[in-house]
Amino acid sequence: MEHKFVFATNNKHKLKEVNEIADGKFDILSLNDINCIDTIPEDQDTLEGNALQKARYIYEKCMINCFADDTGLEVDVLNGSPGAFSARYAGDQCDSNDNIEKLLSEMGDTPYRSARFRTVVALVLDGKEYFFEGEIKGEIITEKRGSGGFGYDAVFVPEGLSDTFAELPAFLKNSISHRAIAMQKLFYFLRHYQR
């Protein structure tokens, strides 16, 4: 079996995290590695739709097996928002700090702070499409803590822990996170895939 796959992302944080989860068992190429500088469309309103749109785009353009992910933070008191719009919650030109500020502002001082991170991975392998999902529940705290991680990590405390994702050592986050769960399912499938 060919162990070479493109991960359809230019996000260096995600790439590093996924390579750590893969633990050297797969050769994971970035978009840079295949000289793809396209802006990949990501305009669906679900995590599944966004992930599949990205994976299909690269597979059809480059004819190389590809996977892509989309991750959303779903906050109960905000009816599941920001969800599929998590990365651009505060606008198209926003950064993580802008997104966090908007989130905390919209939540205000409500005591109901339960949320979940959900990752969906779409794989296009030999022209066939597969999905893998990971989820972790937790709560949103009222101010940022920690300097690790990215995105909303500094305000998300996973269930059963007292530290935010941004305060946890990378090896621990990468063993319990939503992305880790989805990617472990993906890599398990790939190890057992028969052409």
N, C-alpha and C positions, 0 to 999 in steps of 0.2 A: 504494500500500500504506500502511496505517495504521502509523505508526512509534511508536505509544504502547502500552506494556506495563506491567503491574504486576509488580514483583519482590516476591514474597510473603515479605518479611522486615521486621523492626523493628530489625535489627542495623545500626547506623549505619556501622560499620567495613566491613561487606560492601557496603552501598549505595554508599559512597564509592568503594570499590575497583572495583565493577562499572561505575559511571558513568565512572571514569577509563578502564577498558578499552573501554567503548562509544564514548568519544571524541566525544560530542556527536551521533552519528549516529542515536541512538534516544532517544525521550522515555521515560525509565524512571521510573515512579511508585512510591512506597513505599506501604505499607499506610496510613500516616498521610495521604498525599495523597488517598486515596479514603475517608478517614474510617472505616477498618476498625480497630476496637479489639478484635476477637475474639481469643481465644486459639486459635490454629490447631492442630488436633491434629497430633502428630508422634510416633506411638507404634509405628511399624513397626520391624522389626529389620534392615532393609537401608537403604542410602543411597538406592537407587532408590525404595523404598517410601515413605520419608519425604518425598523431594522431590516425588513424584507426589501424595501425600496433600495436601500444602500447596497445590500448584498447582491441583489439582482443586477443593479447598475454595473458593478465591477465585473461580475461573472460574464454578463453579456458583452461588455466592452473588451475585456482582456482574456476571456475564456480560461480563467484559472479559478479553482475552487476557492470560495470566499465565505467568510462569515462577517456579520455586523451585529452590533448591539444597539439597543436604545434603553435608557434607564430613566425612570421617572420617580419623583418623590410624590407620594399620594397622601395628603393630609386630610384626616377624617372631617374635621370641623370646616374645611374648605371644599367639602364634597368631592374629594379626590384630586383636587388641584394641588400643584401645577401639573402633575401627570406627564403626558407626552410633551408638554411645553416647558418642562423644567429648565432646560438649558437656555431658553430664551424668554423666561418668565417676565423679566423686567424690560424686554425689548430686544430687537435683533442685535444691537451693538453693546449689549450689557455684558458684565462679567459676573463671576460668582458672588462677589460682595453685593452687587446691585440686586441679584436674585434673592440673596439672604435678607437684605434690608426690606425688600418688598414683602417677602414671606412673613417676617416677624411683624411688620407693620399691619398686614392683613389679619394676622392671628391676634394681635393686640394682647390683652392680658387674660384671655380665656384660659380656664384651668384644663380645658379639654385639648390635649396636645398630642394625642396618639397619631401615628403616621406609619407608613411603610415605604421602604425603597423596593422597587421592582425592576428587574432587568429581564429583557427578552432578547435572546440571541437568535438570529435567523442565519441558517447555513444553506448555501447553494452548493451542492456537491454532485458532480457529474450530471448537472442539469435538474436534479431533484431538490426540493425545498423541505427544510426541517426547522422546527422551533424548539427552544429550550428556555425554561424560565426559572428565575431565582427570586426569592422574596425574603426580606427581613423586616420584622416589626420593631417599633421603638417609639420614641417621642421626641418632639421638638422642644429644645430648651429656649430660654428667652434671650440669651446672648451667646456670642461665639466663644468657643474654647478649643484650643489646640492649634498646632501649626502644620500638621501632616494632612494627607488626603487632599481632596479637591471638591468642587461643587458645594453641596450642602453639608459636607462631612462635619464641619465645625459646630453645627447646631443639632445634629442627630445623635441621640444616645440609643444604642440597640437594647432591646429587651433583655433584662437580666444583668446588664452592666451599668456602671456609673460614669464611664468615660465616653466622650463623643468619639466618632470614627476618626476625627482629626487628632485625638489624643492617643489612640491605640497604636502600638508598633505595627509596622506594615505586615509582618508575617501573621499577626493575629487577625487584623482586618481581612487579609487575603484568604484566611481560612474560614471566615464566617459570613462574609458580605454577600449581598444579593448577587453581585457580579460573580463572585467566587462560586456560588451555588449553581448559577446558570452555566458558567464556563466548565465546571467539573462535570456537569451533565453532558455538555458538548464533547469534552475530551474523552469521557467514558464511551460515548457513542462512536467517536472516531476510532478509538482503539479496537472496537469490536465490529466495525463496519466491514462488510464483505461486498466487493464489487460483483 
